[in-house]
Amino acid sequence: MEHPVITQIRRTGYAEKEPQPLTTDFFGNQIYEGDRVIDYDGDLFLWDDVSSDLTDYLKHIGASDYEIKK
């Protein structure tokens, strides 16, 4: 009997299902479940891809930050 992870790798080439992006941010970067974003009036910015100055400014003008959920 083969371990289920080995069977999955033989079948798909991956140990786990490859994650699919849920959407893209203002700059076209792919956003996945669990990514932290800043939302300003519907425009999303990946938290890790913007400077702290931009983050502070966006929050100052009313943006919110949260983690992406499916």
C-alpha positions in Angstrom: 0.0 0.0 0.0 1.3 3.4 -1.0 1.2 6.5 1.2 -1.6 8.9 0.1 0.8 11.8 -0.5 2.9 9.6 -2.9 -0.3 8.7 -4.8 -1.2 12.4 -5.0 2.2 13.3 -6.3 2.1 10.5 -8.9 -1.4 11.6 -10.0 -0.9 15.4 -10.1 2.8 16.1 -9.7 2.1 18.0 -6.5 1.9 16.9 -2.9 -1.0 19.3 -2.4 -3.4 21.0 -4.7 -1.8 24.1 -6.2 -3.5 27.2 -4.8 -5.5 29.4 -7.2 -5.4 33.2 -7.0 -8.7 34.7 -5.9 -8.2 38.1 -7.5 -5.5 40.6 -8.4 -4.5 43.9 -6.7 -4.2 47.4 -8.0 -0.8 46.6 -9.6 -1.9 43.3 -11.1 -0.3 41.0 -8.5 -2.2 37.8 -7.7 -4.0 37.6 -4.4 -4.4 34.2 -2.7 -6.5 33.2 0.3 -4.7 34.2 3.5 -2.9 37.2 1.9 -3.2 40.5 3.9 -4.4 43.4 1.8 -5.3 47.1 2.2 -8.6 48.0 0.6 -9.2 51.6 -0.4 -12.6 52.2 -2.1 -12.5 48.7 -3.8 -8.8 49.0 -4.9 -6.8 46.2 -3.2 -3.1 46.5 -2.4 -1.0 43.5 -1.1 0.2 44.5 2.3 3.7 43.1 1.7 4.1 44.9 -1.6 3.5 48.5 -0.4 5.8 50.7 1.6 5.0 51.6 5.2 4.6 55.2 4.1 1.9 54.3 1.5 0.3 52.0 4.1 0.1 54.8 6.6 -1.3 57.2 4.0 -3.9 54.8 2.7 -5.1 54.1 6.3 -5.1 57.9 7.0 -7.5 58.5 4.1 -9.8 55.7 5.2 -8.5 52.4 3.8 -8.9 49.2 5.8 -6.7 46.2 6.1 -7.7 42.6 6.4 -6.8 39.0 5.5 -8.4 37.5 2.3 -10.8 34.7 3.0 -12.5 32.5 0.4 
